[in-house]
Amino acid sequence: MILYTLRCSHDHHFEEWFSNSADYDAKKEAGELKCPECGDTQVGKAIMAPKVAKAAAAPAPACMPGGAGGGCGGCAFAGQH
Ligand SMILES: [Zn+2]
């Protein structure tokens, strides 16, 4: 389960639990994400770093050790692993 802080187009913030990021995408596409304050469905993630309730099941993405910049410095996941 992942807790996302969501934000509507009127800058209301609220939190919603999702099974995973695909669950978020599916509910967003289906228009099921709605601001509890104004009912707006123009909702997006307010922050990029969700809280994770359990240890992530997915392994850390691989990068090229010793690559340009050294270690993870040059990969897309720099600073995340
Ligand atoms: Zn709102």
PDB file of the backbone (N, CA, C, O) and the ligand in Angstrom, with CONECT records:
HET     ZN  A 101       1
ATOM      1  N   MET A   1       0.845  -1.202   0.000  1.00  0.00           N
ATOM      2  CA  MET A   1       0.000   0.000   0.000  1.00  0.00           C
ATOM      3  C   MET A   1       0.880   1.251   0.000  1.00  0.00           C
ATOM      4  O   MET A   1       1.898   1.320   0.688  1.00  0.00           O
ATOM      5  N   ILE A   2       0.463   2.213  -0.775  1.00  0.00           N
ATOM      6  CA  ILE A   2       1.197   3.477  -0.864  1.00  0.00           C
ATOM      7  C   ILE A   2       0.249   4.618  -0.545  1.00  0.00           C
ATOM      8  O   ILE A   2      -0.864   4.679  -1.069  1.00  0.00           O
ATOM      9  N   LEU A   3       0.687   5.507   0.303  1.00  0.00           N
ATOM     10  CA  LEU A   3      -0.109   6.694   0.622  1.00  0.00           C
ATOM     11  C   LEU A   3       0.398   7.859  -0.211  1.00  0.00           C
ATOM     12  O   LEU A   3       1.540   8.294  -0.067  1.00  0.00           O
ATOM     13  N   TYR A   4      -0.476   8.361  -1.091  1.00  0.00           N
ATOM     14  CA  TYR A   4      -0.112   9.533  -1.871  1.00  0.00           C
ATOM     15  C   TYR A   4      -0.816  10.759  -1.309  1.00  0.00           C
ATOM     16  O   TYR A   4      -1.986  10.697  -0.932  1.00  0.00           O
ATOM     17  N   THR A   5      -0.112  11.847  -1.257  1.00  0.00           N
ATOM     18  CA  THR A   5      -0.754  13.130  -0.992  1.00  0.00           C
ATOM     19  C   THR A   5      -1.162  13.697  -2.342  1.00  0.00           C
ATOM     20  O   THR A   5      -0.329  13.926  -3.219  1.00  0.00           O
ATOM     21  N   LEU A   6      -2.461  13.917  -2.487  1.00  0.00           N
ATOM     22  CA  LEU A   6      -2.989  14.402  -3.757  1.00  0.00           C
ATOM     23  C   LEU A   6      -3.391  15.870  -3.627  1.00  0.00           C
ATOM     24  O   LEU A   6      -3.611  16.390  -2.533  1.00  0.00           O
ATOM     25  N   ARG A   7      -3.476  16.504  -4.772  1.00  0.00           N
ATOM     26  CA  ARG A   7      -3.759  17.928  -4.788  1.00  0.00           C
ATOM     27  C   ARG A   7      -4.708  18.201  -5.945  1.00  0.00           C
ATOM     28  O   ARG A   7      -4.473  17.747  -7.065  1.00  0.00           O
ATOM     29  N   CYS A   8      -5.773  18.937  -5.681  1.00  0.00           N
ATOM     30  CA  CYS A   8      -6.711  19.265  -6.752  1.00  0.00           C
ATOM     31  C   CYS A   8      -6.326  20.597  -7.384  1.00  0.00           C
ATOM     32  O   CYS A   8      -5.397  21.265  -6.931  1.00  0.00           O
ATOM     33  N   SER A   9      -7.050  20.975  -8.436  1.00  0.00           N
ATOM     34  CA  SER A   9      -6.695  22.202  -9.158  1.00  0.00           C
ATOM     35  C   SER A   9      -6.987  23.450  -8.333  1.00  0.00           C
ATOM     36  O   SER A   9      -6.559  24.547  -8.692  1.00  0.00           O
ATOM     37  N   HIS A  10      -7.714  23.288  -7.229  1.00  0.00           N
ATOM     38  CA  HIS A  10      -7.961  24.418  -6.330  1.00  0.00           C
ATOM     39  C   HIS A  10      -6.991  24.420  -5.147  1.00  0.00           C
ATOM     40  O   HIS A  10      -7.182  25.130  -4.159  1.00  0.00           O
ATOM     41  N   ASP A  11      -5.946  23.604  -5.281  1.00  0.00           N
ATOM     42  CA  ASP A  11      -4.878  23.559  -4.280  1.00  0.00           C
ATOM     43  C   ASP A  11      -5.328  23.017  -2.931  1.00  0.00           C
ATOM     44  O   ASP A  11      -4.773  23.386  -1.895  1.00  0.00           O
ATOM     45  N   HIS A  12      -6.334  22.141  -2.939  1.00  0.00           N
ATOM     46  CA  HIS A  12      -6.676  21.396  -1.727  1.00  0.00           C
ATOM     47  C   HIS A  12      -5.797  20.151  -1.687  1.00  0.00           C
ATOM     48  O   HIS A  12      -5.581  19.502  -2.710  1.00  0.00           O
ATOM     49  N   HIS A  13      -5.296  19.827  -0.512  1.00  0.00           N
ATOM     50  CA  HIS A  13      -4.472  18.634  -0.362  1.00  0.00           C
ATOM     51  C   HIS A  13      -5.225  17.581   0.436  1.00  0.00           C
ATOM     52  O   HIS A  13      -5.907  17.900   1.410  1.00  0.00           O
ATOM     53  N   PHE A  14      -5.100  16.322   0.018  1.00  0.00           N
ATOM     54  CA  PHE A  14      -5.708  15.222   0.763  1.00  0.00           C
ATOM     55  C   PHE A  14      -4.906  13.965   0.485  1.00  0.00           C
ATOM     56  O   PHE A  14      -4.117  13.906  -0.458  1.00  0.00           O
ATOM     57  N   GLU A  15      -5.121  12.960   1.323  1.00  0.00           N
ATOM     58  CA  GLU A  15      -4.339  11.735   1.195  1.00  0.00           C
ATOM     59  C   GLU A  15      -5.216  10.572   0.786  1.00  0.00           C
ATOM     60  O   GLU A  15      -6.383  10.489   1.169  1.00  0.00           O
ATOM     61  N   GLU A  16      -4.641   9.673   0.003  1.00  0.00           N
ATOM     62  CA  GLU A  16      -5.389   8.526  -0.498  1.00  0.00           C
ATOM     63  C   GLU A  16      -4.441   7.329  -0.561  1.00  0.00           C
ATOM     64  O   GLU A  16      -3.288   7.447  -0.976  1.00  0.00           O
ATOM     65  N   TRP A  17      -4.964   6.164  -0.134  1.00  0.00           N
ATOM     66  CA  TRP A  17      -4.167   4.941  -0.205  1.00  0.00           C
ATOM     67  C   TRP A  17      -4.375   4.231  -1.538  1.00  0.00           C
ATOM     68  O   TRP A  17      -5.488   4.172  -2.059  1.00  0.00           O
ATOM     69  N   PHE A  18      -3.287   3.696  -2.079  1.00  0.00           N
ATOM     70  CA  PHE A  18      -3.354   2.918  -3.313  1.00  0.00           C
ATOM     71  C   PHE A  18      -2.561   1.629  -3.131  1.00  0.00           C
ATOM     72  O   PHE A  18      -1.624   1.571  -2.335  1.00  0.00           O
ATOM     73  N   SER A  19      -2.950   0.589  -3.885  1.00  0.00           N
ATOM     74  CA  SER A  19      -2.212  -0.672  -3.822  1.00  0.00           C
ATOM     75  C   SER A  19      -0.800  -0.483  -4.345  1.00  0.00           C
ATOM     76  O   SER A  19       0.161  -1.030  -3.804  1.00  0.00           O
ATOM     77  N   ASN A  20      -0.696   0.297  -5.401  1.00  0.00           N
ATOM     78  CA  ASN A  20       0.599   0.558  -6.034  1.00  0.00           C
ATOM     79  C   ASN A  20       0.400   1.730  -7.005  1.00  0.00           C
ATOM     80  O   ASN A  20      -0.691   2.291  -7.108  1.00  0.00           O
ATOM     81  N   SER A  21       1.456   2.076  -7.697  1.00  0.00           N
ATOM     82  CA  SER A  21       1.347   3.240  -8.580  1.00  0.00           C
ATOM     83  C   SER A  21       0.406   2.979  -9.756  1.00  0.00           C
ATOM     84  O   SER A  21      -0.212   3.910 -10.272  1.00  0.00           O
ATOM     85  N   ALA A  22       0.295   1.712 -10.183  1.00  0.00           N
ATOM     86  CA  ALA A  22      -0.623   1.383 -11.279  1.00  0.00           C
ATOM     87  C   ALA A  22      -2.071   1.572 -10.830  1.00  0.00           C
ATOM     88  O   ALA A  22      -2.928   1.979 -11.615  1.00  0.00           O
ATOM     89  N   ASP A  23      -2.333   1.268  -9.551  1.00  0.00           N
ATOM     90  CA  ASP A  23      -3.668   1.475  -8.985  1.00  0.00           C
ATOM     91  C   ASP A  23      -4.025   2.957  -9.032  1.00  0.00           C
ATOM     92  O   ASP A  23      -5.150   3.330  -9.363  1.00  0.00           O
ATOM     93  N   TYR A  24      -3.042   3.795  -8.692  1.00  0.00           N
ATOM     94  CA  TYR A  24      -3.255   5.251  -8.777  1.00  0.00           C
ATOM     95  C   TYR A  24      -3.591   5.659 -10.207  1.00  0.00           C
ATOM     96  O   TYR A  24      -4.552   6.389 -10.450  1.00  0.00           O
ATOM     97  N   ASP A  25      -2.777   5.170 -11.157  1.00  0.00           N
ATOM     98  CA  ASP A  25      -2.988   5.543 -12.563  1.00  0.00           C
ATOM     99  C   ASP A  25      -4.370   5.120 -13.051  1.00  0.00           C
ATOM    100  O   ASP A  25      -5.047   5.862 -13.763  1.00  0.00           O
ATOM    101  N   ALA A  26      -4.779   3.896 -12.649  1.00  0.00           N
ATOM    102  CA  ALA A  26      -6.077   3.377 -13.097  1.00  0.00           C
ATOM    103  C   ALA A  26      -7.212   4.229 -12.541  1.00  0.00           C
ATOM    104  O   ALA A  26      -8.156   4.557 -13.261  1.00  0.00           O
ATOM    105  N   LYS A  27      -7.122   4.587 -11.261  1.00  0.00           N
ATOM    106  CA  LYS A  27      -8.194   5.385 -10.651  1.00  0.00           C
ATOM    107  C   LYS A  27      -8.210   6.805 -11.201  1.00  0.00           C
ATOM    108  O   LYS A  27      -9.271   7.410 -11.356  1.00  0.00           O
ATOM    109  N   LYS A  28      -7.039   7.322 -11.491  1.00  0.00           N
ATOM    110  CA  LYS A  28      -6.985   8.669 -12.066  1.00  0.00           C
ATOM    111  C   LYS A  28      -7.623   8.674 -13.452  1.00  0.00           C
ATOM    112  O   LYS A  28      -8.392   9.572 -13.794  1.00  0.00           O
ATOM    113  N   GLU A  29      -7.286   7.643 -14.252  1.00  0.00           N
ATOM    114  CA  GLU A  29      -7.853   7.561 -15.605  1.00  0.00           C
ATOM    115  C   GLU A  29      -9.357   7.371 -15.575  1.00  0.00           C
ATOM    116  O   GLU A  29     -10.072   7.881 -16.437  1.00  0.00           O
ATOM    117  N   ALA A  30      -9.840   6.630 -14.570  1.00  0.00           N
ATOM    118  CA  ALA A  30     -11.270   6.354 -14.463  1.00  0.00           C
ATOM    119  C   ALA A  30     -12.030   7.516 -13.840  1.00  0.00           C
ATOM    120  O   ALA A  30     -13.256   7.476 -13.739  1.00  0.00           O
ATOM    121  N   GLY A  31     -11.309   8.551 -13.422  1.00  0.00           N
ATOM    122  CA  GLY A  31     -11.945   9.709 -12.811  1.00  0.00           C
ATOM    123  C   GLY A  31     -12.449   9.439 -11.413  1.00  0.00           C
ATOM    124  O   GLY A  31     -13.359  10.116 -10.936  1.00  0.00           O
ATOM    125  N   GLU A  32     -11.861   8.445 -10.744  1.00  0.00           N
ATOM    126  CA  GLU A  32     -12.305   8.088  -9.400  1.00  0.00           C
ATOM    127  C   GLU A  32     -11.601   8.905  -8.321  1.00  0.00           C
ATOM    128  O   GLU A  32     -11.964   8.844  -7.147  1.00  0.00           O
ATOM    129  N   LEU A  33     -10.604   9.660  -8.725  1.00  0.00           N
ATOM    130  CA  LEU A  33      -9.921  10.496  -7.746  1.00  0.00           C
ATOM    131  C   LEU A  33     -10.640  11.837  -7.688  1.00  0.00           C
ATOM    132  O   LEU A  33     -10.740  12.556  -8.682  1.00  0.00           O
ATOM    133  N   LYS A  34     -11.136  12.152  -6.498  1.00  0.00           N
ATOM    134  CA  LYS A  34     -11.932  13.362  -6.361  1.00  0.00           C
ATOM    135  C   LYS A  34     -11.552  14.099  -5.085  1.00  0.00           C
ATOM    136  O   LYS A  34     -11.348  13.481  -4.040  1.00  0.00           O
ATOM    137  N   CYS A  35     -11.459  15.399  -5.173  1.00  0.00           N
ATOM    138  CA  CYS A  35     -11.162  16.202  -3.994  1.00  0.00           C
ATOM    139  C   CYS A  35     -12.341  16.142  -3.025  1.00  0.00           C
ATOM    140  O   CYS A  35     -13.475  16.415  -3.416  1.00  0.00           O
ATOM    141  N   PRO A  36     -12.080  15.782  -1.747  1.00  0.00           N
ATOM    142  CA  PRO A  36     -13.183  15.706  -0.773  1.00  0.00           C
ATOM    143  C   PRO A  36     -13.730  17.076  -0.395  1.00  0.00           C
ATOM    144  O   PRO A  36     -14.814  17.169   0.180  1.00  0.00           O
ATOM    145  N   GLU A  37     -13.008  18.122  -0.703  1.00  0.00           N
ATOM    146  CA  GLU A  37     -13.459  19.463  -0.323  1.00  0.00           C
ATOM    147  C   GLU A  37     -14.331  20.114  -1.382  1.00  0.00           C
ATOM    148  O   GLU A  37     -15.334  20.750  -1.056  1.00  0.00           O
ATOM    149  N   CYS A  38     -13.957  19.961  -2.657  1.00  0.00           N
ATOM    150  CA  CYS A  38     -14.699  20.668  -3.701  1.00  0.00           C
ATOM    151  C   CYS A  38     -15.205  19.734  -4.797  1.00  0.00           C
ATOM    152  O   CYS A  38     -15.917  20.170  -5.702  1.00  0.00           O
ATOM    153  N   GLY A  39     -14.839  18.440  -4.721  1.00  0.00           N
ATOM    154  CA  GLY A  39     -15.340  17.492  -5.710  1.00  0.00           C
ATOM    155  C   GLY A  39     -14.604  17.544  -7.031  1.00  0.00           C
ATOM    156  O   GLY A  39     -15.011  16.890  -7.992  1.00  0.00           O
ATOM    157  N   ASP A  40     -13.545  18.300  -7.096  1.00  0.00           N
ATOM    158  CA  ASP A  40     -12.766  18.424  -8.329  1.00  0.00           C
ATOM    159  C   ASP A  40     -12.116  17.083  -8.672  1.00  0.00           C
ATOM    160  O   ASP A  40     -11.569  16.408  -7.799  1.00  0.00           O
ATOM    161  N   THR A  41     -12.181  16.710  -9.932  1.00  0.00           N
ATOM    162  CA  THR A  41     -11.514  15.483 -10.352  1.00  0.00           C
ATOM    163  C   THR A  41     -10.186  15.762 -11.049  1.00  0.00           C
ATOM    164  O   THR A  41      -9.511  14.836 -11.499  1.00  0.00           O
ATOM    165  N   GLN A  42      -9.818  17.020 -11.137  1.00  0.00           N
ATOM    166  CA  GLN A  42      -8.503  17.367 -11.690  1.00  0.00           C
ATOM    167  C   GLN A  42      -7.486  17.241 -10.564  1.00  0.00           C
ATOM    168  O   GLN A  42      -7.068  18.231  -9.963  1.00  0.00           O
ATOM    169  N   VAL A  43      -7.105  16.009 -10.298  1.00  0.00           N
ATOM    170  CA  VAL A  43      -6.296  15.704  -9.130  1.00  0.00           C
ATOM    171  C   VAL A  43      -4.963  15.110  -9.571  1.00  0.00           C
ATOM    172  O   VAL A  43      -4.906  14.300 -10.497  1.00  0.00           O
ATOM    173  N   GLY A  44      -3.908  15.517  -8.906  1.00  0.00           N
ATOM    174  CA  GLY A  44      -2.594  14.952  -9.195  1.00  0.00           C
ATOM    175  C   GLY A  44      -1.822  14.743  -7.914  1.00  0.00           C
ATOM    176  O   GLY A  44      -2.236  15.185  -6.841  1.00  0.00           O
ATOM    177  N   LYS A  45      -0.705  14.072  -8.035  1.00  0.00           N
ATOM    178  CA  LYS A  45       0.138  13.856  -6.861  1.00  0.00           C
ATOM    179  C   LYS A  45       0.759  15.175  -6.419  1.00  0.00           C
ATOM    180  O   LYS A  45       1.275  15.941  -7.232  1.00  0.00           O
ATOM    181  N   ALA A  46       0.698  15.421  -5.119  1.00  0.00           N
ATOM    182  CA  ALA A  46       1.257  16.661  -4.599  1.00  0.00           C
ATOM    183  C   ALA A  46       2.750  16.532  -4.374  1.00  0.00           C
ATOM    184  O   ALA A  46       3.484  17.516  -4.473  1.00  0.00           O
ATOM    185  N   ILE A  47       3.197  15.345  -4.076  1.00  0.00           N
ATOM    186  CA  ILE A  47       4.618  15.139  -3.831  1.00  0.00           C
ATOM    187  C   ILE A  47       5.082  13.941  -4.637  1.00  0.00           C
ATOM    188  O   ILE A  47       4.273  13.097  -5.023  1.00  0.00           O
ATOM    189  N   MET A  48       6.372  13.864  -4.892  1.00  0.00           N
ATOM    190  CA  MET A  48       6.897  12.784  -5.710  1.00  0.00           C
ATOM    191  C   MET A  48       7.417  11.625  -4.867  1.00  0.00           C
ATOM    192  O   MET A  48       7.771  10.583  -5.417  1.00  0.00           O
ATOM    193  N   ALA A  49       7.470  11.780  -3.563  1.00  0.00           N
ATOM    194  CA  ALA A  49       8.011  10.721  -2.716  1.00  0.00           C
ATOM    195  C   ALA A  49       6.915  10.160  -1.816  1.00  0.00           C
ATOM    196  O   ALA A  49       6.702  10.661  -0.712  1.00  0.00           O
ATOM    197  N   PRO A  50       6.216   9.120  -2.283  1.00  0.00           N
ATOM    198  CA  PRO A  50       5.136   8.548  -1.476  1.00  0.00           C
ATOM    199  C   PRO A  50       5.672   7.814  -0.261  1.00  0.00           C
ATOM    200  O   PRO A  50       6.781   7.281  -0.274  1.00  0.00           O
ATOM    201  N   LYS A  51       4.863   7.796   0.789  1.00  0.00           N
ATOM    202  CA  LYS A  51       5.193   6.956   1.933  1.00  0.00           C
ATOM    203  C   LYS A  51       4.808   5.522   1.599  1.00  0.00           C
ATOM    204  O   LYS A  51       3.729   5.276   1.060  1.00  0.00           O
ATOM    205  N   VAL A  52       5.662   4.602   1.908  1.00  0.00           N
ATOM    206  CA  VAL A  52       5.393   3.204   1.610  1.00  0.00           C
ATOM    207  C   VAL A  52       5.157   2.468   2.927  1.00  0.00           C
ATOM    208  O   VAL A  52       5.990   2.510   3.833  1.00  0.00           O
ATOM    209  N   ALA A  53       4.006   1.792   3.022  1.00  0.00           N
ATOM    210  CA  ALA A  53       3.633   1.151   4.280  1.00  0.00           C
ATOM    211  C   ALA A  53       4.482  -0.076   4.563  1.00  0.00           C
ATOM    212  O   ALA A  53       4.879  -0.324   5.701  1.00  0.00           O
ATOM    213  N   LYS A  54       4.754  -0.835   3.522  1.00  0.00           N
ATOM    214  CA  LYS A  54       5.583  -2.024   3.680  1.00  0.00           C
ATOM    215  C   LYS A  54       6.852  -1.850   2.866  1.00  0.00           C
ATOM    216  O   LYS A  54       6.929  -0.997   1.982  1.00  0.00           O
ATOM    217  N   ALA A  55       7.828  -2.656   3.172  1.00  0.00           N
ATOM    218  CA  ALA A  55       9.052  -2.616   2.385  1.00  0.00           C
ATOM    219  C   ALA A  55       8.704  -2.881   0.925  1.00  0.00           C
ATOM    220  O   ALA A  55       7.922  -3.779   0.616  1.00  0.00           O
ATOM    221  N   ALA A  56       9.278  -2.110   0.053  1.00  0.00           N
ATOM    222  CA  ALA A  56       8.969  -2.247  -1.367  1.00  0.00           C
ATOM    223  C   ALA A  56       9.319  -3.653  -1.846  1.00  0.00           C
ATOM    224  O   ALA A  56      10.399  -4.173  -1.564  1.00  0.00           O
ATOM    225  N   ALA A  57       8.387  -4.251  -2.571  1.00  0.00           N
ATOM    226  CA  ALA A  57       8.613  -5.598  -3.074  1.00  0.00           C
ATOM    227  C   ALA A  57       9.559  -5.594  -4.266  1.00  0.00           C
ATOM    228  O   ALA A  57      10.298  -6.550  -4.501  1.00  0.00           O
ATOM    229  N   ALA A  58       9.518  -4.505  -5.005  1.00  0.00           N
ATOM    230  CA  ALA A  58      10.343  -4.443  -6.204  1.00  0.00           C
ATOM    231  C   ALA A  58      11.805  -4.220  -5.833  1.00  0.00           C
ATOM    232  O   ALA A  58      12.101  -3.416  -4.950  1.00  0.00           O
ATOM    233  N   PRO A  59      12.704  -4.908  -6.483  1.00  0.00           N
ATOM    234  CA  PRO A  59      14.126  -4.687  -6.222  1.00  0.00           C
ATOM    235  C   PRO A  59      14.557  -3.318  -6.718  1.00  0.00           C
ATOM    236  O   PRO A  59      13.935  -2.743  -7.612  1.00  0.00           O
ATOM    237  N   ALA A  60      15.610  -2.812  -6.139  1.00  0.00           N
ATOM    238  CA  ALA A  60      16.113  -1.516  -6.581  1.00  0.00           C
ATOM    239  C   ALA A  60      16.525  -1.610  -8.039  1.00  0.00           C
ATOM    240  O   ALA A  60      17.119  -2.607  -8.449  1.00  0.00           O
ATOM    241  N   PRO A  61      16.227  -0.609  -8.813  1.00  0.00           N
ATOM    242  CA  PRO A  61      16.623  -0.640 -10.222  1.00  0.00           C
ATOM    243  C   PRO A  61      18.135  -0.670 -10.356  1.00  0.00           C
ATOM    244  O   PRO A  61      18.867  -0.055  -9.581  1.00  0.00           O
ATOM    245  N   ALA A  62      18.567  -1.387 -11.341  1.00  0.00           N
ATOM    246  CA  ALA A  62      20.007  -1.525 -11.538  1.00  0.00           C
ATOM    247  C   ALA A  62      20.570  -0.320 -12.268  1.00  0.00           C
ATOM    248  O   ALA A  62      19.893   0.292 -13.094  1.00  0.00           O
ATOM    249  N   CYS A  63      21.789   0.008 -11.963  1.00  0.00           N
ATOM    250  CA  CYS A  63      22.475   1.043 -12.720  1.00  0.00           C
ATOM    251  C   CYS A  63      23.867   0.522 -13.054  1.00  0.00           C
ATOM    252  O   CYS A  63      24.211  -0.608 -12.709  1.00  0.00           O
ATOM    253  N   MET A  64      24.644   1.325 -13.706  1.00  0.00           N
ATOM    254  CA  MET A  64      25.965   0.895 -14.145  1.00  0.00           C
ATOM    255  C   MET A  64      27.018   1.353 -13.151  1.00  0.00           C
ATOM    256  O   MET A  64      27.371   2.532 -13.124  1.00  0.00           O
ATOM    257  N   PRO A  65      27.524   0.435 -12.332  1.00  0.00           N
ATOM    258  CA  PRO A  65      28.558   0.844 -11.373  1.00  0.00           C
ATOM    259  C   PRO A  65      29.780   1.361 -12.108  1.00  0.00           C
ATOM    260  O   PRO A  65      30.202   0.785 -13.111  1.00  0.00           O
ATOM    261  N   GLY A  66      30.335   2.424 -11.618  1.00  0.00           N
ATOM    262  CA  GLY A  66      31.539   2.949 -12.227  1.00  0.00           C
ATOM    263  C   GLY A  66      31.309   3.630 -13.551  1.00  0.00           C
ATOM    264  O   GLY A  66      32.260   3.875 -14.292  1.00  0.00           O
ATOM    265  N   GLY A  67      30.072   3.940 -13.866  1.00  0.00           N
ATOM    266  CA  GLY A  67      29.780   4.610 -15.126  1.00  0.00           C
ATOM    267  C   GLY A  67      30.148   6.075 -15.056  1.00  0.00           C
ATOM    268  O   GLY A  67      30.831   6.515 -14.132  1.00  0.00           O
ATOM    269  N   ALA A  68      29.692   6.821 -16.035  1.00  0.00           N
ATOM    270  CA  ALA A  68      29.993   8.246 -16.085  1.00  0.00           C
ATOM    271  C   ALA A  68      29.510   8.919 -14.815  1.00  0.00           C
ATOM    272  O   ALA A  68      28.365   8.734 -14.403  1.00  0.00           O
ATOM    273  N   GLY A  69      30.380   9.695 -14.198  1.00  0.00           N
ATOM    274  CA  GLY A  69      30.013  10.364 -12.965  1.00  0.00           C
ATOM    275  C   GLY A  69      30.252   9.505 -11.747  1.00  0.00           C
ATOM    276  O   GLY A  69      30.244  10.010 -10.624  1.00  0.00           O
ATOM    277  N   GLY A  70      30.465   8.215 -11.942  1.00  0.00           N
ATOM    278  CA  GLY A  70      30.767   7.332 -10.832  1.00  0.00           C
ATOM    279  C   GLY A  70      29.527   6.775 -10.184  1.00  0.00           C
ATOM    280  O   GLY A  70      28.632   7.526  -9.797  1.00  0.00           O
ATOM    281  N   GLY A  71      29.463   5.458 -10.060  1.00  0.00           N
ATOM    282  CA  GLY A  71      28.336   4.819  -9.386  1.00  0.00           C
ATOM    283  C   GLY A  71      27.016   5.201 -10.012  1.00  0.00           C
ATOM    284  O   GLY A  71      26.842   5.115 -11.228  1.00  0.00           O
ATOM    285  N   CYS A  72      26.085   5.624  -9.172  1.00  0.00           N
ATOM    286  CA  CYS A  72      24.744   5.935  -9.630  1.00  0.00           C
ATOM    287  C   CYS A  72      24.626   7.360 -10.182  1.00  0.00           C
ATOM    288  O   CYS A  72      23.561   7.764 -10.649  1.00  0.00           O
ATOM    289  N   GLY A  73      25.725   8.115 -10.124  1.00  0.00           N
ATOM    290  CA  GLY A  73      25.628   9.530 -10.455  1.00  0.00           C
ATOM    291  C   GLY A  73      25.034   9.824 -11.812  1.00  0.00           C
ATOM    292  O   GLY A  73      24.379  10.850 -11.991  1.00  0.00           O
ATOM    293  N   GLY A  74      25.251   8.933 -12.783  1.00  0.00           N
ATOM    294  CA  GLY A  74      24.784   9.235 -14.116  1.00  0.00           C
ATOM    295  C   GLY A  74      23.480   8.567 -14.496  1.00  0.00           C
ATOM    296  O   GLY A  74      22.962   8.808 -15.587  1.00  0.00           O
ATOM    297  N   CYS A  75      22.933   7.725 -13.616  1.00  0.00           N
ATOM    298  CA  CYS A  75      21.748   6.986 -14.027  1.00  0.00           C
ATOM    299  C   CYS A  75      20.469   7.728 -13.652  1.00  0.00           C
ATOM    300  O   CYS A  75      20.500   8.711 -12.911  1.00  0.00           O
ATOM    301  N   ALA A  76      19.365   7.251 -14.167  1.00  0.00           N
ATOM    302  CA  ALA A  76      18.086   7.927 -13.964  1.00  0.00           C
ATOM    303  C   ALA A  76      17.622   7.851 -12.520  1.00  0.00           C
ATOM    304  O   ALA A  76      16.726   8.596 -12.123  1.00  0.00           O
ATOM    305  N   PHE A  77      18.212   6.967 -11.728  1.00  0.00           N
ATOM    306  CA  PHE A  77      17.770   6.783 -10.349  1.00  0.00           C
ATOM    307  C   PHE A  77      18.784   7.351  -9.368  1.00  0.00           C
ATOM    308  O   PHE A  77      18.825   6.935  -8.210  1.00  0.00           O
ATOM    309  N   ALA A  78      19.585   8.278  -9.808  1.00  0.00           N
ATOM    310  CA  ALA A  78      20.575   8.872  -8.933  1.00  0.00           C
ATOM    311  C   ALA A  78      19.946   9.388  -7.655  1.00  0.00           C
ATOM    312  O   ALA A  78      18.944  10.101  -7.688  1.00  0.00           O
ATOM    313  N   GLY A  79      20.531   9.029  -6.545  1.00  0.00           N
ATOM    314  CA  GLY A  79      20.035   9.502  -5.267  1.00  0.00           C
ATOM    315  C   GLY A  79      18.914   8.675  -4.696  1.00  0.00           C
ATOM    316  O   GLY A  79      18.522   8.886  -3.548  1.00  0.00           O
ATOM    317  N   GLN A  80      18.376   7.725  -5.472  1.00  0.00           N
ATOM    318  CA  GLN A  80      17.270   6.905  -4.987  1.00  0.00           C
ATOM    319  C   GLN A  80      17.717   5.529  -4.556  1.00  0.00           C
ATOM    320  O   GLN A  80      16.949   4.787  -3.942  1.00  0.00           O
ATOM    321  N   HIS A  81      18.964   5.177  -4.873  1.00  0.00           N
ATOM    322  CA  HIS A  81      19.474   3.879  -4.433  1.00  0.00           C
ATOM    323  C   HIS A  81      20.979   3.906  -4.298  1.00  0.00           C
ATOM    324  O   HIS A  81      21.585   2.897  -3.936  1.00  0.00           O
TER     325      HIS A  81
HETATM  326 ZN    ZN A 101     -10.464  20.772  -4.072  1.00  0.00          ZN2+
END
